[in-house]
């Protein structure tokens, strides 16, 4: 329904090259994030047994259940530590190598991590599993920020919401694939769990073969590299129909407004008060609906588990609630926050903004991955009420704070929030003493002093 609403009557603008790069970039990156989140669930007992055996063989230790739970929790949550490390690198990488260039270069991390996990059982080294999870986490931390940034910059404004949800679709697809492959009838067996963990290399190989043939982000090429000819070539590749003149002029206008501003670091971003005048942005229906549905399903799990001993059919309700949480996650929370980050900030602020957002995401991911096994032991089914409260709180915050900015350019979004917060144009764009001369065709920028 949302895709149909986003595309509306402009479906002809969704060119095959644009759709291809969106699915390819997400297939080898975002899908791996979802896959790695869920892949350790099915072989959990086999991984614990592997740790138990190798500790006994190497050190003569017989770990108790608590130590094995800690080691398994570390295996799950170390992925988030790697993700946070990768998120910290995003700003420098996308500025130096570009959006597509960063995605291509980061694929090496997947092959390293997949090889370590795949050969860990054969080498009898449990540390290889933990290190492999960390390295794949670094890749996911990079790609989870870079893919939405790349797609947000190559998409026309009327399709930015649709392309922004393509990564979330692949995240949920990765979770689904991990659950299916983890079935005991497929790869959920003791001898196959290393293969299950190392399958991340397959989609990455496809991405590595095909993605280098796609163009770089036009906004990056023009605003940060100043290459007008490469920008026009990239836009013509992505827009097989229509006139790209207006889009080039809009990017050049943004380049003019940012010509006196350098790319911000994370610290500079947090100290820049003008950034927080436009932080209240989002896609309201998806965020509110997704979080509300997830909150209701979390409460449903608690109720169904409590009454399951008396009512046998409650087990089916609990399964439905688990599926509902995944569905609610797909509706908005999986992809919209990363789309919001692309829309919130100007080109100079965007890399640092993705670094901050990525670190917060991965810090939360680590906390849940490490604490949840112990939380479940301590509180039982009531632990889901904590997540219910969080989801409901975010839905309420979105309802009262976040407006809608659909079908607006990045400049229009900045100007809208500057007006809303009574920020003058000179504060939003400190280089306003410069103006751009009239352009002829795709001519280069010509600046003049107002005096």
ROTIBA-55031 format. One record per residue (C-alpha): residue in one letter; chain; x, y, z. Coordinates in pm, whole numbers, plus 50000, padded with zeros to 5 digits. Each point is the difference from the previous one (the first is absolute). Layout:
N
SITE rest kette     u     v     w
SITE    A     A     X     Y     Z
...
% end
This chain:
451
SITE rest kette     u     v     w
SITE    X     A 50000 50000 50000
SITE    X     A 50278 50240 50089
SITE    X     A 50196 49921 49682
SITE    X     A 49691 50069 49792
SITE    X     A 49944 50329 50180
SITE    X     A 50360 50107 49956
SITE    X     A 50015 49922 49630
SITE    X     A 49646 50123 49924
SITE    X     A 49988 50135 49645
SITE    X     A 50379 50032 49971
SITE    X     A 50070 49629 49952
SITE    X     A 50159 50069 49662
SITE    X     A 50280 50185 50178
SITE    X     A 50102 49678 50180
SITE    X     A 50248 49889 49736
SITE    X     A 50143 49652 49981
SITE    X     A 50357 50121 50075
SITE    X     A 49879 50183 50311
SITE    X     A 49807 49697 50122
SITE    X     A 50291 49768 49920
SITE    X     A 50255 50197 50200
SITE    X     A 49759 50027 50294
SITE    X     A 49944 49625 50019
SITE    X     A 50363 49913 49930
SITE    X     A 50141 50234 50263
SITE    X     A 49752 49867 50256
SITE    X     A 50038 49635 49898
SITE    X     A 50369 49985 50085
SITE    X     A 49986 50228 50305
SITE    X     A 49669 50055 50177
SITE    X     A 49889 49640 49953
SITE    X     A 50318 49883 50174
SITE    X     A 49914 50216 50299
SITE    X     A 49666 49824 50041
SITE    X     A 50159 49662 49932
SITE    X     A 50269 50050 50265
SITE    X     A 49744 50116 50254
SITE    X     A 49806 49673 49980
SITE    X     A 50251 49740 49884
SITE    X     A 50136 49926 50349
SITE    X     A 49658 49910 50142
SITE    X     A 49951 49652 49852
SITE    X     A 50351 49859 50067
SITE    X     A 50021 50154 50350
SITE    X     A 50029 49665 50178
SITE    X     A 50254 49868 49748
SITE    X     A 50216 50310 50047
SITE    X     A 49987 49957 50378
SITE    X     A 50095 49633 49963
SITE    X     A 50291 50102 49775
SITE    X     A 50124 50246 50262
SITE    X     A 49962 49734 50270
SITE    X     A 50197 49742 49800
SITE    X     A 50283 50231 49897
SITE    X     A 50045 50146 50348
SITE    X     A 50027 49648 50136
SITE    X     A 50247 49896 49728
SITE    X     A 50221 50309 50012
SITE    X     A 49994 50104 50364
SITE    X     A 49854 49704 50185
SITE    X     A 49710 50215 50117
SITE    X     A 49641 49885 50040
SITE    X     A 49797 50323 49980
SITE    X     A 49669 50021 50181
SITE    X     A 49675 50113 49840
SITE    X     A 50049 50361 50110
SITE    X     A 50340 50029 49830
SITE    X     A 49866 49844 49681
SITE    X     A 49712 50250 50003
SITE    X     A 50250 50285 50037
SITE    X     A 50211 49869 49711
SITE    X     A 49696 49956 49780
SITE    X     A 49872 50349 50092
SITE    X     A 50341 50136 49909
SITE    X     A 49982 49821 49665
SITE    X     A 49663 50158 49930
SITE    X     A 50080 50351 50125
SITE    X     A 50355 50030 49863
SITE    X     A 49830 50048 49663
SITE    X     A 49862 50329 50133
SITE    X     A 50342 50109 50127
SITE    X     A 50132 49946 49649
SITE    X     A 49703 50192 49864
SITE    X     A 50070 50296 50225
SITE    X     A 50365 49993 49889
SITE    X     A 49889 50003 49638
SITE    X     A 49757 50286 50066
SITE    X     A 50286 50210 50140
SITE    X     A 50189 49954 49673
SITE    X     A 49713 50101 49772
SITE    X     A 50070 50374 49996
SITE    X     A 50361 49966 49886
SITE    X     A 49932 49718 49756
SITE    X     A 49713 50161 49808
SITE    X     A 50189 50328 49976
SITE    X     A 50316 49835 49868
SITE    X     A 49864 49716 49785
SITE    X     A 49642 50108 49929
SITE    X     A 49682 49811 50071
SITE    X     A 50032 49724 49743
SITE    X     A 50378 49979 50046
SITE    X     A 49958 49939 50372
SITE    X     A 49749 49719 49939
SITE    X     A 50231 49829 49752
SITE    X     A 50310 50022 50220
SITE    X     A 49821 49880 50314
SITE    X     A 49912 49666 49839
SITE    X     A 50347 49874 50093
SITE    X     A 49889 49997 50363
SITE    X     A 49721 49751 49926
SITE    X     A 50237 49754 49837
SITE    X     A 50238 50023 50296
SITE    X     A 49727 49954 50259
SITE    X     A 49826 49723 49806
SITE    X     A 50325 49807 49962
SITE    X     A 50077 50023 50372
SITE    X     A 49656 49873 50102
SITE    X     A 49991 49733 49729
SITE    X     A 50330 49840 50102
SITE    X     A 49965 50046 50376
SITE    X     A 49866 49649 50067
SITE    X     A 50260 49840 49778
SITE    X     A 50283 50193 50174
SITE    X     A 49844 49942 50347
SITE    X     A 50047 50369 50086
SITE    X     A 49689 50161 50156
SITE    X     A 50157 50344 49982
SITE    X     A 49964 49987 49622
SITE    X     A 49621 50009 50036
SITE    X     A 50009 50307 50224
SITE    X     A 50256 50183 49782
SITE    X     A 49809 49909 49685
SITE    X     A 49679 50138 50150
SITE    X     A 50183 50320 50091
SITE    X     A 50138 50048 49648
SITE    X     A 49664 49938 49833
SITE    X     A 49856 50247 50249
SITE    X     A 50246 50264 49881
SITE    X     A 49875 49945 49645
SITE    X     A 49637 50026 50108
SITE    X     A 50074 50315 50198
SITE    X     A 50146 50161 49689
SITE    X     A 49740 49880 49751
SITE    X     A 49699 50065 50224
SITE    X     A 50084 50371 49984
SITE    X     A 50148 50023 49650
SITE    X     A 49722 49818 49810
SITE    X     A 49718 50236 50112
SITE    X     A 50231 50295 49940
SITE    X     A 50079 49879 49648
SITE    X     A 49640 49922 49910
SITE    X     A 49874 50324 50152
SITE    X     A 50239 50201 49784
SITE    X     A 49935 49821 49669
SITE    X     A 49620 49997 50036
SITE    X     A 49773 50274 49865
SITE    X     A 49808 50171 50278
SITE    X     A 49667 49831 49912
SITE    X     A 50154 49651 50032
SITE    X     A 50240 50058 50288
SITE    X     A 49761 49839 50246
SITE    X     A 49959 49689 49787
SITE    X     A 50373 49949 49944
SITE    X     A 50059 50075 50367
SITE    X     A 49790 49697 50091
SITE    X     A 50184 49761 49766
SITE    X     A 50274 49938 50263
SITE    X     A 49739 49926 50267
SITE    X     A 49836 49746 49769
SITE    X     A 50336 49827 49961
SITE    X     A 50068 50012 50374
SITE    X     A 49678 49811 50067
SITE    X     A 50074 49768 49708
SITE    X     A 50336 49921 50159
SITE    X     A 49832 49916 50331
SITE    X     A 49755 49772 49819
SITE    X     A 50276 49822 49802
SITE    X     A 50202 49942 50318
SITE    X     A 49698 49848 50174
SITE    X     A 49920 49772 49705
SITE    X     A 50357 49884 49945
SITE    X     A 50031 49939 50375
SITE    X     A 49728 49735 49995
SITE    X     A 50121 49655 50101
SITE    X     A 49892 49864 49661
SITE    X     A 50238 50236 49817
SITE    X     A 50315 50137 50172
SITE    X     A 49887 49999 50362
SITE    X     A 50215 49699 50083
SITE    X     A 50309 49968 50214
SITE    X     A 50235 49934 49709
SITE    X     A 49861 50284 49787
SITE    X     A 49989 50300 50234
SITE    X     A 50340 50141 49883
SITE    X     A 49871 49992 49642
SITE    X     A 49683 50176 50114
SITE    X     A 50207 50283 50150
SITE    X     A 50232 50033 49699
SITE    X     A 49730 50022 49731
SITE    X     A 50022 50379 50030
SITE    X     A 50271 49989 49733
SITE    X     A 49756 49893 49725
SITE    X     A 49791 50319 49959
SITE    X     A 50311 50210 50059
SITE    X     A 50170 49828 49707
SITE    X     A 49707 50093 49776
SITE    X     A 50021 50361 50116
SITE    X     A 50377 50015 49948
SITE    X     A 49966 49876 49642
SITE    X     A 49719 50236 49895
SITE    X     A 50004 50314 50215
SITE    X     A 50326 50150 49861
SITE    X     A 49825 50042 49665
SITE    X     A 49743 50240 50150
SITE    X     A 50062 50377 50027
SITE    X     A 50094 50187 50314
SITE    X     A 49751 50228 50177
SITE    X     A 49945 50312 49783
SITE    X     A 49972 50221 50308
SITE    X     A 50334 49876 50127
SITE    X     A 50163 50051 49661
SITE    X     A 49879 50358 49969
SITE    X     A 49981 50138 50354
SITE    X     A 50308 49833 50147
SITE    X     A 50211 49932 49691
SITE    X     A 49891 50285 49775
SITE    X     A 49990 49775 49692
SITE    X     A 49714 50137 49791
SITE    X     A 50054 49770 49702
SITE    X     A 50002 49683 50215
SITE    X     A 49688 50127 50178
SITE    X     A 49811 50047 49673
SITE    X     A 50112 49658 49874
SITE    X     A 49885 49833 50323
SITE    X     A 49664 50177 49994
SITE    X     A 49940 49902 49639
SITE    X     A 50079 49640 50095
SITE    X     A 49751 50003 50288
SITE    X     A 49736 50211 49820
SITE    X     A 49942 49843 49661
SITE    X     A 49695 50225 49954
SITE    X     A 49930 50362 50075
SITE    X     A 50204 50319 50025
SITE    X     A 50276 50002 50259
SITE    X     A 50066 50374 49967
SITE    X     A 49792 50095 50305
SITE    X     A 50164 49732 50214
SITE    X     A 50348 50114 49902
SITE    X     A 49908 50359 50081
SITE    X     A 49861 49896 50339
SITE    X     A 50324 49819 50085
SITE    X     A 50206 50298 49881
SITE    X     A 49789 50227 50217
SITE    X     A 50078 49777 50298
SITE    X     A 50366 50002 49902
SITE    X     A 49991 50379 49992
SITE    X     A 49842 50019 50344
SITE    X     A 50258 49761 50144
SITE    X     A 50305 50137 49818
SITE    X     A 50141 50162 50315
SITE    X     A 49922 49702 50224
SITE    X     A 50223 49698 50055
SITE    X     A 49880 49647 50068
SITE    X     A 49916 49987 50370
SITE    X     A 50153 49757 50245
SITE    X     A 49786 49821 50258
SITE    X     A 50101 50243 50274
SITE    X     A 49929 50298 49778
SITE    X     A 49660 49858 49914
SITE    X     A 49907 49959 50365
SITE    X     A 50115 50357 50074
SITE    X     A 49818 50151 49699
SITE    X     A 49672 50140 50132
SITE    X     A 49863 50056 49649
SITE    X     A 49990 49624 49944
SITE    X     A 49755 49948 50283
SITE    X     A 49755 50252 49855
SITE    X     A 49912 49738 49736
SITE    X     A 50026 49678 50199
SITE    X     A 49620 49960 50029
SITE    X     A 49950 49833 49664
SITE    X     A 49848 49673 49896
SITE    X     A 49752 49788 49811
SITE    X     A 49722 50009 50254
SITE    X     A 49755 49727 49891
SITE    X     A 50266 49733 49962
SITE    X     A 50177 50079 50326
SITE    X     A 49684 50032 50207
SITE    X     A 49832 49694 49849
SITE    X     A 50311 49783 50016
SITE    X     A 50084 50075 50362
SITE    X     A 49639 49976 50116
SITE    X     A 49964 49660 49836
SITE    X     A 50330 49878 50148
SITE    X     A 49893 50121 50346
SITE    X     A 49668 49820 49981
SITE    X     A 50170 49679 49886
SITE    X     A 50252 50020 50285
SITE    X     A 49714 50028 50247
SITE    X     A 49825 49713 49818
SITE    X     A 50301 49772 50049
SITE    X     A 49995 50063 50374
SITE    X     A 49628 49928 50030
SITE    X     A 50007 49690 49777
SITE    X     A 50296 49843 50185
SITE    X     A 49839 50063 50339
SITE    X     A 49675 49829 49899
SITE    X     A 50159 49728 49788
SITE    X     A 49985 49732 50275
SITE    X     A 49623 50043 50028
SITE    X     A 49917 50068 49634
SITE    X     A 50194 49794 49748
SITE    X     A 49903 50221 49705
SITE    X     A 50198 50286 50155
SITE    X     A 50315 49855 49851
SITE    X     A 49870 50089 49655
SITE    X     A 49928 50354 50117
SITE    X     A 50356 50033 50129
SITE    X     A 50138 49882 49665
SITE    X     A 49773 50251 49826
SITE    X     A 50129 50276 50227
SITE    X     A 50361 49915 49914
SITE    X     A 49913 50025 49631
SITE    X     A 49815 50321 50076
SITE    X     A 50309 50155 50160
SITE    X     A 50199 49925 49685
SITE    X     A 49717 50141 49785
SITE    X     A 49979 50315 50212
SITE    X     A 50375 50037 49975
SITE    X     A 49973 49978 49621
SITE    X     A 49727 50265 49988
SITE    X     A 50224 50283 50110
SITE    X     A 50256 49957 50279
SITE    X     A 50229 49784 49784
SITE    X     A 50064 50261 49734
SITE    X     A 49835 50334 50072
SITE    X     A 50251 50115 50269
SITE    X     A 50285 49969 49749
SITE    X     A 49792 50180 49738
SITE    X     A 49931 50274 50256
SITE    X     A 50372 50044 50058
SITE    X     A 50055 50064 49629
SITE    X     A 49718 50257 49996
SITE    X     A 50088 50172 50327
SITE    X     A 50342 50130 49920
SITE    X     A 50179 50198 49733
SITE    X     A 50272 49840 49788
SITE    X     A 50277 50133 50225
SITE    X     A 49832 49857 50313
SITE    X     A 49877 49669 49861
SITE    X     A 50311 49778 50054
SITE    X     A 50033 50106 50365
SITE    X     A 49625 49960 50050
SITE    X     A 50012 49642 49874
SITE    X     A 50294 49933 50232
SITE    X     A 49801 50118 50303
SITE    X     A 49684 49815 49896
SITE    X     A 50197 49683 49927
SITE    X     A 50177 50008 50336
SITE    X     A 49671 50040 50188
SITE    X     A 49845 49717 49799
SITE    X     A 50288 49761 50061
SITE    X     A 50037 50094 50365
SITE    X     A 49636 49905 50052
SITE    X     A 50053 49685 49795
SITE    X     A 50292 49895 50219
SITE    X     A 49808 50069 50321
SITE    X     A 49705 49788 49891
SITE    X     A 50215 49720 49861
SITE    X     A 50205 49966 50317
SITE    X     A 49737 50071 50266
SITE    X     A 49691 49828 49859
SITE    X     A 50095 49638 50090
SITE    X     A 50042 50105 50364
SITE    X     A 49693 50225 49988
SITE    X     A 49793 49709 49875
SITE    X     A 50123 49780 50283
SITE    X     A 49922 50268 50260
SITE    X     A 49658 50121 49882
SITE    X     A 49868 49730 49767
SITE    X     A 49727 50114 49760
SITE    X     A 49971 50337 50176
SITE    X     A 50326 50108 49834
SITE    X     A 49799 50079 49686
SITE    X     A 49807 50268 50186
SITE    X     A 50322 50204 50009
SITE    X     A 50013 49996 49619
SITE    X     A 49628 50075 49990
SITE    X     A 50056 50317 50203
SITE    X     A 50289 50109 49777
SITE    X     A 49799 49948 49680
SITE    X     A 49698 50185 50135
SITE    X     A 50220 50286 50119
SITE    X     A 50159 50044 49657
SITE    X     A 49657 49991 49833
SITE    X     A 49873 50274 50234
SITE    X     A 50313 50210 49943
SITE    X     A 49960 49966 49623
SITE    X     A 49632 50094 50016
SITE    X     A 50057 50323 50193
SITE    X     A 50342 50110 49871
SITE    X     A 50079 49875 49651
SITE    X     A 49830 50157 49695
SITE    X     A 49994 49865 49643
SITE    X     A 50241 50114 49726
SITE    X     A 49906 49776 49713
SITE    X     A 50090 50112 49645
SITE    X     A 50227 50286 50109
SITE    X     A 50359 50067 49895
SITE    X     A 50278 50016 50258
SITE    X     A 50013 50378 49967
SITE    X     A 49624 50031 50045
SITE    X     A 50020 49790 50316
SITE    X     A 50275 50217 50147
SITE    X     A 49815 50320 49911
SITE    X     A 49673 49865 50142
SITE    X     A 50153 49928 50339
SITE    X     A 50196 50323 49998
SITE    X     A 49672 50185 49956
SITE    X     A 49827 49789 50265
SITE    X     A 50273 50068 50254
SITE    X     A 50046 50365 49898
SITE    X     A 50355 49946 49879
SITE    X     A 50111 50264 49755
SITE    X     A 50146 49897 49665
SITE    X     A 50345 50135 50093
SITE    X     A 50015 49764 50299
SITE    X     A 49881 49701 49800
SITE    X     A 50232 50076 49707
SITE    X     A 50281 50224 50121
SITE    X     A 50129 50057 49646
SITE    X     A 49696 50199 49893
SITE    X     A 50215 50294 49885
SITE    X     A 50069 49796 49690
SITE    X     A 49756 49964 49718
SITE    X     A 49998 49779 49692
SITE    X     A 49997 50151 49655
SITE    X     A 49743 49893 49747
SITE    X     A 50095 49664 49856
SITE    X     A 50007 49906 49636
SITE    X     A 49921 49631 49962
SITE    X     A 50216 49807 50246
SITE    X     A 50261 50274 50037
SITE    X     A 50229 50008 50299
SITE    X     A 49940 50221 50300
SITE    X     A 50086 50368 49977
SITE    X     A 50008 50182 50333
SITE    X     A 49985 50377 50047
SITE    X     A 50034 50216 50303
SITE    X     A 49671 50174 50080
SITE    X     A 50182 50326 50053
% end
